[in-house]
């Protein structure tokens, strides 16, 4: 299984609508990807690693798929629609990482 992490840096002065991201964007991504997306999680950054430090990321999601190929098959045909929705919840550019899940 793989995990696609989409992380939004916590940049001062930026905009991120957590409610839209949780209630509209991510359900739309799941619907577009269909069975390729096994499930997803959504995180809201609270704090950094030391007391009083801000969160590194203001928000993120993790999309779980059977394989990179499965992710690409579900995401690829819908990439334009998914990316076009980003301005509805943020003015940030995401950082993306694909990882192999070794413990679940």
C-alpha positions in Angstrom: 0.0 0.0 0.0 1.1 3.5 -0.7 0.3 6.9 0.9 0.2 10.1 -1.1 0.7 13.0 1.4 -0.3 16.5 0.2 1.0 19.0 2.7 0.4 22.8 2.8 3.2 24.8 4.4 2.2 27.0 7.3 3.1 30.3 5.7 2.3 33.6 7.5 -0.4 35.6 5.8 -1.6 32.6 3.7 -5.2 31.5 3.5 -6.4 27.9 4.2 -10.1 27.1 4.6 -10.1 23.9 6.7 -13.9 23.4 6.5 -14.0 23.6 2.7 -11.0 21.3 2.5 -12.6 18.7 4.8 -16.2 18.9 3.6 -15.9 19.6 -0.1 -12.4 19.2 -1.6 -11.4 15.9 -0.2 -14.8 14.2 -0.7 -14.6 15.4 -4.3 -11.1 13.9 -4.7 -12.4 10.6 -3.3 -15.4 10.6 -5.6 -13.2 11.4 -8.7 -10.7 8.7 -7.8 -13.3 6.0 -7.0 -12.0 2.7 -6.0 -8.4 3.8 -6.6 -8.6 5.7 -3.3 -9.0 3.1 -0.5 -9.4 5.9 2.0 -8.0 9.2 3.1 -7.3 11.3 6.2 -7.2 15.0 6.7 -5.0 16.7 9.3 -5.1 20.3 10.7 -1.7 21.5 11.9 -1.7 22.6 15.6 1.9 23.0 16.7 5.6 22.3 15.9 8.0 19.9 17.6 9.0 22.3 20.3 6.9 24.2 22.8 5.4 27.3 21.2 6.6 26.5 17.7 4.0 26.8 14.9 2.9 23.8 12.9 5.1 23.1 9.9 2.0 22.5 7.8 -1.3 24.3 8.2 -3.2 21.3 6.7 -2.6 18.1 4.9 -4.2 15.0 3.6 -3.1 11.4 3.1 -4.6 9.3 0.3 -4.1 5.6 0.6 -4.0 3.4 -2.6 -2.9 -0.1 -3.4 0.0 1.1 -5.6 1.5 4.1 -7.4 -0.1 2.9 -10.6 -3.5 2.7 -8.9 -3.1 6.3 -7.6 -2.1 7.5 -11.1 -5.0 5.7 -12.7 -7.5 7.4 -10.3 -5.9 10.8 -10.1 -4.5 11.3 -13.6 -7.7 11.5 -15.5 -9.1 14.0 -12.9 -6.0 16.1 -12.2 -7.3 19.2 -14.0 -10.6 19.3 -12.0 -8.9 18.5 -8.7 -6.2 21.2 -9.2 -8.8 23.7 -10.3 -10.5 23.4 -6.9 -7.4 24.4 -4.9 -8.0 28.2 -5.1 -11.4 27.6 -3.4 -9.6 26.7 -0.1 -6.1 28.1 -0.2 -3.5 30.3 -1.9 -0.7 27.9 -0.9 1.2 25.5 -3.2 1.2 21.9 -1.8 4.2 19.7 -1.1 3.6 16.2 -2.3 5.2 12.9 -1.2 4.4 9.3 -2.1 5.5 6.8 0.5 5.3 3.1 0.9 3.2 2.2 4.0 5.4 -0.3 6.0 3.3 -0.4 9.2 -0.4 0.2 9.1 
